Amino acid sequence: MNVIAYIYGRATAEKLRGRKIDVEYNKSGRIRRIYVDGKLAFVLRNNDGYLLPTLYGATFLERRVIIDFEAVEYVKNGRNVPAKYVVTTSQEVRPYGEVAVVDPHGSVVAVGRLMYSTRELTLRRGYAVRVRESLKKATKAQKEPRQ
């Protein structure tokens, strides 16, 4: 819980308070996955130990990028978010930090890494968010049997 508060802020940790949290550890005793209410919410990135949110975990994040309706279907398919379609961002976002990509209604469409600062986003050039997991990719992966 303290790790999530440190990385994503106290607001995210407060949203998780009172929920059933299960932590899966690897052989050396480091956190591997975090489950919230039985669903996978955060996974560990091996090279630096950073906890990355899944689509479910992104629902708890305060760091959000709201995109235009025109780009919602595009981003749902796993495409990166062009900067010209970013409507607004929350104040907590940081460049190269993980953010939830949200449609104008507030539904999480994808999760990824913000590539620019909020000031650089005003230039409206390039890709603002590099999408790691999107809605349609996630539902497709859940339907396919594990091998």
C-alpha angles and dihedrals in degrees: 000000000000090000091055091047090050095049102035104021138255094284091064091047090050091054089055094049113113094020126114106260122189121187121203116204130200125231093277093053099255123134112267105169137000121211122198116198089345095306125109107254108160135020130192120247104223101214097058108008094246117153111234121200122233120215089274091047090050090065088070095050122106091197103091139164114203114208133198121263090247092066100042098091090041092054094042088063091060100265122142119258114255112223093233090066096054108111098182143332133217117254093245096066119116129191112264090014127123116263138178113240107220134188119229090267092059099253117139110244101172145344126228150126122298107230101193140041118251089256092054091049089067088070087067094212130128130358115323098190128030102213116224100174129013136188100256094040090052095049090047091051091050092054095050115084117244116253 
